[in-house]
Amino acid sequence: MGTLELPFVLAGPIVRRVERNQCYIWMATSRKTEIIASFYLIDPQNRSTSTNDYQPLLTETETTTIRAGKQLFVHLIKVTPSVGTFPTETLIGYNLQFARNKQKDDLGSLHYLSSDHSNCIVYGNLKYPSFIIKRGNSQSNILYGSCRKLHGEGQDTMALADRIIEKEYLNIASRPDALFLMGDQIYADDVADPIILAISTISQELIGSQEPLSQLDARLGQNPYSHRLSQINGRQFVIETIAQFTTSQSQNHLIELGEFAAMYLLSWNPDLWTALQTQELLPSFEEAEEDCQMHFTFPNTDPYKKEHKIERKKLYDRYHTQQEALITLQETLSYVRRLLANIPTYMIFDDHDITDDWNLSAEWKSNVQNSPIGKHIVANGLCAYWLFQGWGNEPDTYDNAFKEKMSSYFNVLRKGCTHRNSYEQWLELLWNFQEWQFVAPTHPKAVFLDTRTMRDYDLDPKPIKFGHIIKESEGCPQLLNQTGWSLITSKLRTSGWKKNSPLIVVSATPVYGMGLIESVLHDFVYPFQVIGVDVQTSFDFEAWKYNSKGFTEFLTQTANWKPSPLIILSGDVHYASAVKSTVTFANEQQLPIYQFTSSPFKNMSFSGIWGLLMKMVISINSYSRKRNDIHRTCFPDFLITHTDTDETPFLWKDQLRYQFIEKNSIIETTNNLGLVSITNDSIQNHLYKKIT
């Protein structure tokens, strides 16, 4: 692979946290630049003309820049009103001015404001990208979803969010005012064959050097491992055996920080794809094979001729299928860029942002933590998450000490040398950090839970029965431990949220999932552990339901906050559903819950034999659930039974009903996007599936 000339704007602008007293805009550039923001109060006069009135707002700009590599500058632009607060319930437009050396640009000179240019990030007759700051007593319209794999099957429904805003961009009441990305914004563990070499090239251009992985494990500096790391389909053995990961799609797993960064940039910036194509950095299968850039398990030698032929056919088909999916992605990527420039966006991670099975069990976490390369990859994933997602959620969480440790490590990294002290501080900071959770200043307020790094593991062996065989195994994790609950409760108390008012809780995996699917997994798949099948890592047994103590803790903790009602938004599971529940506790306190799930944006998974099986189970068993309430009781030993009983004592009872998604269906398994509209007296959930 050759070198790559990077565009000046690597990604952005992306609107992040917005409040009446401060707003944040995120950008990444390939060169150092000073950035100043200008804000405008937009008074729409006529949708069909360009007669809108643009009143400049007096503001102050404070831009914090982190240099993460030789050509990777990440900027968080804080804009505050010079006097008073920003206006609410109206459009606020913005422009950005860039000063680098003697060159000056703004969004206009970079063609981001030209309606006749593919880079345009404005809607209709507006001059600037725009967003809304909502008041507490008005209708909120929140877009939400998760699971966007670049080469996932089907259209990228995240682009639907852009189309929705385009239709309503002047309508303050119905225009979406926030976007929740609820996990798996990238798939670090499942990278398409056609782009892994390009990702490696982008990585080196961004950072300026390769990471000295052989200093973490000497084997990575020796063949065959060092050679395989630079090949398509070559990383599986390293990831499984050396890093101790358990993902099933590790052939091209991201390893270096620059690779994680490249994946984010390819997810958000169509210009980078254009640069790759222009500079011929996306090889065909045949070109990669001819240049020995494709790893084959079976070499093309006499003893393995047959096996090589079969393997080559498999890789050839996979390569071309992924190419087609990536073309579909690129067709809508400009819409995704425009979307992110026009709506406050809040993001939380899930497993694929780092690796599949991330912290699935105590054993998994211990194995990876004791592997220098495994621990390093997790830290790189978290570091990239902070740079590209986490920093803009709640910027005040990350103090100067945090940013200085990050910058110190980046300074060493881009020079290609090592400084053990900086590295160890960076590594331990990310592995031990406990502030990824946050409260978004939406209306209602939204609590984003960290269900990945704040887990609690029940190490007491649990019995599993398969026929007449009984085996003991580690139980499923509690997704949030007591420390996590304490920290997020403290954040909520200082956020300004009031008891007995609506509250949104974002949990990457649903609290109330599709019980049909979860029950099939638990009752018919989980027992296969007894005969040696590793179903824990194969099927991700980590829903709230699988740990009844953790499920009860969720209900108890949120009930203590006294929301009315509690609205749970989730993704992760690659289907959409809606559940309404009322929980009654032993003290007669009631907690009304609305659970809405939207997933995936682009990664339909219910296909093949497994998909047919699940759809058959759903179709057979769902009819009775469409119109009937389901009753459950949880007893003091955390046993949950499907009964409505007066037996005491009990911890809680719930009465739940699956809601129709559309027509007569309570589940949607195609790519989809959720939109929840909330007023003082109503909650409406909508599901969008097709780009028109």
C-alpha positions in Angstrom: 0.0 0.0 0.0 1.2 3.5 -0.8 1.0 6.7 1.1 -2.2 8.7 1.4 -2.8 12.5 1.1 -5.3 13.2 3.9 -8.0 15.9 3.5 -7.8 18.8 5.9 -11.1 18.0 7.5 -10.9 14.4 8.7 -14.4 14.4 10.3 -17.0 16.8 11.4 -18.3 19.2 12.3 -20.4 17.2 14.8 -22.7 19.0 17.2 -22.2 17.5 20.7 -23.5 18.6 24.1 -25.7 21.7 24.0 -27.2 23.6 26.9 -28.4 27.2 27.4 -25.1 28.3 28.8 -22.7 26.3 26.6 -22.6 24.4 23.3 -19.9 22.0 22.0 -18.9 21.2 18.4 -16.4 18.5 17.6 -14.0 18.3 14.7 -10.9 16.3 13.6 -8.4 17.8 11.1 -5.2 16.6 9.6 -3.3 19.8 10.3 -3.0 22.2 13.2 -5.5 25.0 13.1 -7.1 27.6 15.3 -10.9 27.5 15.3 -13.4 30.2 16.1 -17.2 29.7 16.0 -19.9 32.2 15.0 -23.5 31.6 16.1 -26.6 33.0 14.5 -30.2 33.2 15.6 -32.2 32.1 12.6 -35.7 33.5 12.1 -37.3 31.5 9.3 -39.4 33.7 7.0 -40.2 31.5 4.1 -39.3 27.9 3.4 -39.3 28.4 -0.4 -37.0 31.4 -0.5 -33.7 32.4 1.1 -35.3 35.3 3.1 -34.4 33.9 6.5 -33.1 36.5 9.0 -29.7 35.7 10.5 -29.0 37.7 13.7 -25.4 37.2 15.0 -25.2 36.1 18.6 -22.5 37.5 20.8 -20.4 34.5 21.9 -17.0 33.5 23.1 -15.1 30.5 21.7 -12.7 28.2 23.6 -11.2 25.5 21.5 -9.3 22.6 23.1 -7.1 20.7 20.8 -5.6 17.3 21.4 -2.8 16.2 19.0 -3.3 12.5 18.9 -0.9 11.9 16.0 1.3 13.5 13.3 -1.8 14.3 11.2 -4.6 13.8 13.8 -5.8 16.9 15.6 -9.0 16.5 17.6 -10.8 19.7 18.5 -13.6 20.3 21.0 -15.0 23.8 20.4 -16.8 25.3 23.4 -19.1 28.2 22.6 -20.6 30.3 25.4 -22.9 33.4 25.2 -21.2 36.6 26.1 -24.3 37.8 27.9 -27.2 35.7 29.3 -28.0 32.4 27.8 -28.6 30.9 24.3 -32.2 31.1 23.0 -34.4 28.1 23.1 -37.1 26.7 20.8 -35.5 28.3 17.7 -32.9 27.5 15.2 -29.3 28.4 16.0 -27.0 28.4 13.0 -23.2 28.3 13.2 -20.1 28.8 11.1 -16.5 27.9 11.9 -13.4 29.9 10.9 -10.1 28.1 10.5 -6.7 29.8 10.7 -3.6 27.8 9.8 -0.3 29.5 9.0 -1.3 32.3 6.6 -4.4 30.4 5.2 -7.8 31.2 6.5 -11.0 29.3 5.7 -14.5 28.8 7.0 -17.2 26.2 6.3 -18.1 28.2 3.2 -14.7 28.2 1.6 -14.4 24.5 2.3 -17.7 24.0 0.4 -19.7 22.8 3.3 -22.3 25.6 2.8 -22.8 25.2 -0.9 -26.0 23.5 -1.8 -24.6 22.5 -5.2 -21.6 20.7 -3.7 -21.5 17.2 -2.4 -19.9 18.4 0.9 -23.0 20.5 1.7 -24.1 20.1 5.4 -27.0 22.6 5.4 -30.7 22.0 4.8 -32.9 23.7 2.2 -32.5 27.4 2.0 -30.5 27.8 5.2 -27.1 29.4 5.0 -25.6 27.4 7.9 -25.9 24.1 9.7 -28.2 24.4 12.7 -29.6 22.9 15.8 -32.2 23.5 18.6 -31.9 23.9 22.3 -35.2 22.6 23.8 -37.2 23.9 26.8 -38.4 21.5 29.4 -42.1 22.1 28.7 -42.0 21.5 25.0 -42.2 18.4 22.8 -38.9 16.6 22.5 -38.1 14.4 19.4 -35.2 12.1 20.0 -33.7 9.9 17.3 -32.0 6.7 18.6 -30.4 3.5 17.5 -27.2 1.4 17.4 -25.1 -1.2 15.6 -23.7 0.3 12.4 -21.3 -2.1 10.7 -19.7 -0.6 7.5 -20.2 -3.8 5.5 -23.4 -4.8 7.3 -26.2 -6.1 5.2 -28.8 -3.6 3.9 -29.0 0.1 3.7 -27.6 2.5 6.3 -30.7 3.6 8.1 -28.7 6.2 10.1 -29.1 8.2 6.9 -32.9 8.1 7.5 -32.3 10.5 10.4 -31.0 13.0 8.0 -34.0 12.7 5.7 -36.3 13.2 8.7 -34.6 16.4 9.6 -34.5 17.6 6.0 -38.3 17.3 5.9 -38.8 19.2 9.2 -35.7 21.5 9.3 -37.8 24.7 9.8 -40.5 23.1 12.0 -39.3 23.6 15.5 -42.1 21.5 17.1 -41.4 18.3 15.0 -37.7 18.6 14.0 -35.6 16.0 15.9 -33.6 17.8 18.6 -31.2 15.1 19.8 -29.6 11.9 18.5 -28.7 9.0 20.8 -26.0 6.6 19.4 -26.3 3.7 21.9 -23.4 1.4 21.1 -21.4 -0.3 18.3 -20.8 2.9 16.4 -17.9 1.0 14.9 -17.1 -2.7 14.7 -13.5 -3.0 15.7 -13.6 -6.8 15.8 -15.4 -7.2 12.4 -13.5 -5.3 9.7 -14.2 -5.9 6.0 -11.4 -7.5 4.0 -11.4 -4.8 1.3 -10.6 -2.0 3.7 -8.2 -3.4 6.3 -5.1 -2.5 4.2 -6.4 1.0 3.7 -7.1 1.3 7.4 -3.4 0.4 8.1 -2.3 3.0 5.6 -4.6 5.7 7.1 -3.3 4.7 10.6 0.3 5.3 9.7 -0.5 8.6 8.1 -2.6 9.8 11.1 -0.1 8.8 13.8 3.1 9.1 11.9 4.5 5.7 12.9 3.5 2.1 13.7 3.1 1.1 17.3 6.0 -1.0 18.7 3.9 -4.0 19.4 6.9 -6.3 19.6 7.8 -4.6 22.9 4.6 -5.8 24.3 5.0 -9.4 23.0 8.3 -10.3 21.2 6.4 -12.8 18.9 4.8 -9.9 17.1 8.1 -8.7 15.8 8.8 -12.1 14.3 7.4 -14.1 11.4 4.9 -15.4 10.8 3.1 -13.1 13.1 4.6 -9.8 12.0 3.8 -10.6 8.4 0.3 -11.8 9.1 -0.6 -8.5 10.9 -0.1 -6.7 7.6 -2.2 -9.0 5.5 -5.9 -9.3 4.8 -7.4 -12.1 6.9 -4.2 -12.5 8.9 -4.9 -11.5 12.5 -7.1 -14.3 13.9 -4.4 -16.3 15.5 -2.8 -13.3 17.2 -6.2 -12.0 18.4 -7.4 -15.4 19.8 -4.1 -16.8 21.1 -2.0 -13.9 22.1 -4.6 -11.2 22.9 -7.0 -13.8 24.4 -10.1 -12.3 22.7 -13.0 -14.5 21.9 -14.7 -12.7 19.0 -15.7 -14.9 16.1 -14.7 -12.4 13.4 -11.2 -11.5 14.3 -9.5 -11.9 10.9 -9.0 -8.2 10.5 -9.4 -7.0 14.1 -8.2 -3.4 14.8 -5.1 -3.3 17.0 -3.4 0.1 16.8 -4.9 3.4 17.9 -4.5 4.8 14.4 -6.6 1.9 13.1 -9.4 2.6 15.5 -9.2 6.3 14.5 -9.3 5.4 10.8 -12.4 3.3 11.4 -14.2 6.3 12.9 -13.2 8.5 10.1 -14.4 6.1 7.4 -17.7 5.9 9.3 -18.3 9.6 9.2 -16.4 11.2 6.2 -17.2 10.4 2.6 -14.2 12.5 1.4 -11.8 9.9 2.9 -13.3 7.2 0.7 -12.9 9.4 -2.3 -9.2 9.9 -1.4 -8.7 6.2 -1.1 -10.3 5.6 -4.5 -8.5 8.4 -6.2 -5.1 7.2 -4.9 -6.0 3.6 -5.7 -5.6 2.3 -2.2 -8.6 -0.1 -2.3 -7.2 -3.2 -4.1 -9.3 -5.8 -5.8 -9.2 -9.4 -4.5 -7.0 -10.4 -7.4 -4.6 -7.5 -6.8 -4.3 -8.2 -3.1 -3.7 -11.9 -3.9 -1.0 -11.1 -6.5 0.8 -8.8 -4.1 0.8 -11.5 -1.4 -1.4 -9.3 0.8 -4.0 -12.0 1.3 -3.4 -14.6 4.1 -4.4 -18.1 3.3 -4.4 -20.8 6.1 -3.8 -23.4 3.4 -0.9 -22.5 1.1 -1.2 -23.2 -2.7 1.2 -26.2 -2.6 0.7 -29.8 -3.6 -0.4 -31.3 -0.3 -3.0 -28.5 0.2 -4.2 -27.8 -3.3 -7.8 -28.8 -2.7 -8.0 -27.1 0.7 -6.5 -23.9 -0.8 -9.0 -23.9 -3.6 -11.9 -24.2 -1.2 -10.5 -21.5 1.1 -9.8 -19.1 -1.8 -13.4 -19.5 -3.1 -14.7 -18.7 0.4 -12.5 -15.6 0.8 -13.2 -14.5 -2.8 -17.0 -14.6 -2.2 -16.7 -12.8 1.1 -14.5 -10.1 -0.3 -16.9 -9.3 -3.1 -20.0 -9.4 -0.8 -18.3 -7.0 1.5 -17.3 -4.7 -1.4 -21.0 -4.4 -2.5 -22.0 -3.6 1.1 -19.4 -0.9 1.3 -20.6 0.7 -1.9 -24.1 0.8 -0.4 -22.6 2.6 2.6 -20.8 5.2 0.6 -24.0 6.1 -1.3 -25.5 7.6 1.9 -22.4 8.7 3.9 -22.8 12.4 2.9 -26.2 12.3 4.5 -24.7 10.9 7.7 -22.2 13.7 7.8 -24.9 16.3 7.3 -27.0 14.7 10.1 -24.2 14.9 12.6 -23.6 18.6 11.8 -27.2 19.5 12.6 -28.3 17.7 15.7 -26.8 17.4 19.2 -25.5 13.9 19.5 -24.7 11.8 22.6 -22.8 8.5 22.3 -22.1 5.5 24.6 -20.1 2.4 23.8 -21.0 -1.3 23.6 -18.8 -4.3 23.0 -18.0 -3.9 19.3 -16.6 -0.5 19.8 -13.8 -2.4 21.5 -14.2 -6.1 20.7 -17.0 -8.6 20.8 -17.4 -10.3 24.3 -15.7 -7.3 25.9 -15.8 -8.0 29.7 -18.3 -10.8 29.2 -17.1 -12.6 32.2 -14.6 -12.4 35.0 -12.5 -15.0 33.3 -12.6 -13.1 30.0 -11.5 -9.9 31.7 -8.7 -11.6 33.6 -7.4 -13.4 30.6 -7.2 -10.2 28.5 -5.9 -8.1 31.3 -3.0 -10.6 31.8 -2.2 -10.4 28.1 0.0 -7.3 27.3 -1.3 -7.1 23.8 -4.9 -7.8 24.8 -4.8 -5.1 27.5 -3.2 -2.7 25.0 -5.9 -3.2 22.3 -8.7 -2.6 24.8 -6.9 0.6 25.9 -6.6 1.7 22.3 -10.3 1.2 21.8 -11.2 3.1 24.9 -8.8 5.9 23.9 -10.3 6.2 20.5 -13.8 6.1 22.0 -12.9 9.1 24.2 -11.4 11.1 21.3 -14.2 10.4 18.9 -17.2 9.9 21.1 -16.9 10.2 24.9 -15.2 13.7 25.1 -18.2 15.5 23.7 -20.8 13.8 25.9 -20.0 15.6 29.2 -16.7 17.5 28.6 -16.3 18.7 32.2 -15.8 15.1 33.3 -12.4 15.0 31.7 -10.2 17.3 33.8 -6.7 18.7 32.9 -5.0 15.8 34.5 -6.9 13.3 32.3 -6.1 15.3 29.1 -2.4 15.8 30.1 -1.9 12.0 30.5 -3.5 11.4 27.2 -1.4 14.1 25.5 1.8 12.9 27.1 1.3 9.4 25.7 0.3 10.8 22.2 3.5 12.8 22.1 5.5 9.7 22.6 3.4 7.6 20.3 3.7 9.8 17.2 7.5 10.0 17.6 7.7 6.2 17.3 9.7 5.9 20.5 8.7 4.5 23.9 8.4 6.1 27.3 7.3 3.4 29.8 6.1 5.8 32.4 3.8 7.7 30.0 2.5 4.4 28.6 1.8 2.8 31.9 -0.1 5.9 33.1 -2.1 6.0 30.0 -2.9 2.3 30.2 -4.0 2.3 33.8 -6.0 5.5 33.4 -8.1 3.9 30.7 -8.5 0.5 32.3 -9.5 2.0 35.7 -11.6 5.0 34.6 -15.1 5.1 36.1 -16.7 8.2 34.6 -17.8 7.0 31.1 -21.4 7.3 32.3 -23.1 10.7 31.9 -26.4 12.6 32.0 -27.4 14.3 28.8 -29.1 17.8 29.2 -32.0 16.8 27.0 -35.7 17.2 28.0 -36.3 14.9 29.7 -32.8 14.3 31.0 -31.2 11.2 29.8 -28.9 8.9 31.9 -26.4 6.9 29.8 -25.3 3.8 31.6 -21.8 2.2 31.2 -22.8 -1.5 31.1 -19.4 -2.7 30.0 -16.6 -1.5 32.3 -18.6 -1.2 35.6 -19.8 -4.8 35.7 -20.0 -7.1 38.7 -19.3 -10.8 38.4 -20.9 -13.6 40.5 -18.0 -16.0 41.0 -20.1 -18.6 42.8 -20.5 -21.6 40.4 -24.1 -22.0 39.2 -25.6 -25.4 38.2 -26.5 -26.1 34.6 -28.5 -29.1 33.6 -28.5 -30.7 30.1 -30.6 -33.9 30.2 -29.2 -35.9 33.1 -25.9 -34.1 33.0 -25.2 -31.4 35.6 -22.3 -29.0 35.5 -21.3 -25.9 37.4 -20.4 -22.7 35.5 -19.8 -19.0 36.1 -23.1 -17.1 36.1 -24.0 -14.2 33.8 -22.7 -10.7 34.9 -24.5 -7.9 36.6 -24.2 -5.2 34.0 -23.7 -2.3 36.5 -22.2 -2.7 40.0 -22.9 -0.7 43.1 -20.1 1.8 42.4 -21.6 2.4 39.0 -25.0 3.0 40.4 -23.7 5.3 43.1 -21.7 7.4 40.6 -24.5 7.8 38.1 -27.0 8.6 40.9 -24.7 11.4 42.0 -24.5 12.8 38.5 -28.3 12.7 38.2 -28.8 14.6 41.5 -26.5 17.4 40.3 -28.0 17.6 36.8 -31.0 19.6 37.8 -33.5 16.7 37.2 -36.5 16.7 39.5 -38.2 13.7 41.1 -41.6 12.6 39.8 -40.8 13.9 36.3 -40.0 11.8 33.2 -36.5 10.4 32.9 -34.8 8.6 30.0 -32.3 5.8 30.8 -30.1 4.6 27.9 -28.9 1.0 28.4 -27.1 -0.4 25.4 -28.7 -3.8 25.9 -32.5 -3.8 26.6 -33.7 -4.1 30.2 -36.9 -5.5 28.8 -35.8 -7.4 25.7 -37.7 -9.7 23.5 -38.4 -12.4 26.1 -39.1 -15.0 23.3 -35.5 -14.8 22.0 -34.0 -14.5 25.5 -35.9 -17.5 26.7 -35.0 -19.7 23.8 -31.3 -18.8 24.3 -31.5 -19.4 28.1 -33.6 -22.5 28.1 -32.4 -24.3 25.0 -29.0 -23.0 24.1 -27.3 -22.1 27.4 -27.5 -25.7 28.7 -25.1 -26.8 25.9 -22.3 -25.6 28.2 -22.7 -28.9 30.0 -21.3 -30.8 27.0 -18.5 -28.4 26.3 -20.0 -25.9 23.9 -18.8 -22.3 24.6 -22.2 -20.7 24.4 -21.3 -17.9 26.7 -19.0 -16.3 24.1 -21.0 -17.6 21.1 -24.3 -16.1 22.1 -23.5 -13.3 24.5 -25.4 -14.2 27.6 -25.3 -10.7 29.0 -28.9 -9.4 28.9 -30.2 -7.9 32.1 -32.6 -10.8 32.3 -29.9 -13.4 32.6 -28.8 -12.1 36.0 -32.0 -11.7 38.1 -30.1 -9.9 40.9 -28.8 -7.4 38.5 -32.2 -7.0 36.9 -33.7 -6.4 40.3 -31.0 -3.9 41.1 -31.9 -1.9 38.0 -35.5 -1.8 39.0 -34.7 -0.9 42.6 -32.2 1.8 41.8 -34.2 3.5 39.1 -37.3 3.4 41.3 -35.4 5.1 44.1 -34.9 8.0 41.7 -38.7 8.3 41.5 -39.1 9.0 37.8 -42.6 9.3 36.3 -42.4 7.6 34.0 -39.1 5.8 33.2 -38.3 5.6 29.5 -35.6 3.1 28.6 -33.9 3.4 25.2 -31.8 0.5 24.0 -30.1 -1.1 20.9 -27.6 -4.0 20.7 -29.9 -6.9 19.9 -30.4 -6.4 16.2 -34.1 -6.1 16.4 -36.7 -3.4 17.3 -39.4 -3.8 19.9 -41.5 -1.9 22.4 -42.7 -2.9 25.8 -44.9 -1.2 28.4 -44.5 -2.3 32.0 -45.7 -1.4 35.5 -43.5 -2.6 38.4 -45.0 -2.9 41.8 -42.6 -3.3 44.8 -43.3 -4.8 48.2 -43.8 -1.4 49.7 -46.6 -0.8 47.1 -44.5 1.8 45.2 -45.1 1.6 41.5 -42.7 2.3 38.6 -44.2 2.8 35.1 -41.7 1.9 32.3 -41.6 2.3 28.6 -38.9 0.3 26.9 -38.1 1.1 23.3 -35.4 -0.7 21.3 -34.0 0.1 17.9 -31.3 -1.9 16.3 -29.5 -2.3 13.9 -28.7 0.8 11.8 -26.8 -1.4 9.4 -26.2 -5.0 10.4 -29.1 -7.3 9.8 -28.2 -10.5 11.6 -31.4 -12.6 11.6 -30.5 -14.5 8.4 -29.3 -17.9 7.5 -30.3 -21.0 9.6 -30.1 -19.1 12.9 -32.3 -16.3 11.6 -34.9 -18.7 10.2 -35.0 -20.6 13.5 -35.5 -17.4 15.5 -38.1 -16.1 13.2 -40.0 -19.4 13.4 -39.9 -19.3 17.2 -41.1 -15.7 17.2 -44.0 -16.3 14.8 -45.2 -19.4 16.6 -45.0 -17.9 20.1 -45.7 -14.2 19.6 -49.4 -14.3 18.8 -50.5 -14.8 22.4 -48.2 -12.0 23.5 -49.7 -9.3 21.2 -52.8 -8.8 23.2 -52.1 -10.4 26.6 -50.4 -9.0 29.6 -47.5 -10.9 31.1 -47.2 -11.2 34.8 -44.0 -12.0 36.8 -43.1 -12.1 40.4 -39.6 -11.9 41.9 -39.0 -13.5 45.3 -36.3 -12.7 47.9 -34.0 -15.4 46.5 -34.2 -13.5 43.1 -36.2 -16.3 41.5 -38.5 -14.7 38.9 -41.6 -16.7 38.0 -44.2 -16.0 35.3 -47.0 -15.8 37.8 -49.3 -13.2 39.3 -49.5 -14.4 42.9 -50.4 -13.0 46.3 -47.7 -15.1 47.9 -45.4 -13.2 50.2 -42.8 -12.1 50.7 -41.8 -10.8 47.2 -39.4 -8.1 46.0 -41.4 -6.9 43.0 -44.1 -7.8 40.5 -44.4 -6.5 37.0 -47.2 -6.5 34.4 -45.9 -6.0 30.9 -47.2 -6.0 27.4 -45.4 -6.0 24.1 -46.5 -3.2 21.8 -47.2 -3.3 18.1 -44.3 -2.0 16.0 -46.4 -1.9 12.9 -49.5 -3.8 11.6 -49.6 -7.0 13.6 -45.9 -7.3 14.4 -44.2 -6.9 17.8 -40.7 -7.2 16.4 -38.7 -5.8 13.5 -35.5 -7.5 12.4 -34.5 -5.4 9.4 -32.3 -2.3 9.6 -34.2 0.4 11.5 -34.1 3.8 13.2 -36.1 4.9 16.3 -37.8 8.2 17.0 -39.4 8.9 20.4 -41.5 12.0 20.8 -42.2 13.1 24.4 -44.6 15.7 25.8 -46.0 16.3 29.2 -48.8 13.9 28.6 -47.8 11.5 25.9 -45.0 9.3 24.7 -45.0 8.2 21.1 -42.5 5.8 19.5 -41.9 5.6 15.7 -39.8 3.2 13.7 -38.3 4.0 10.3 -36.9 1.4 8.0 -36.6 2.6 4.4 -34.6 5.4 2.7 -36.8 7.1 0.2 
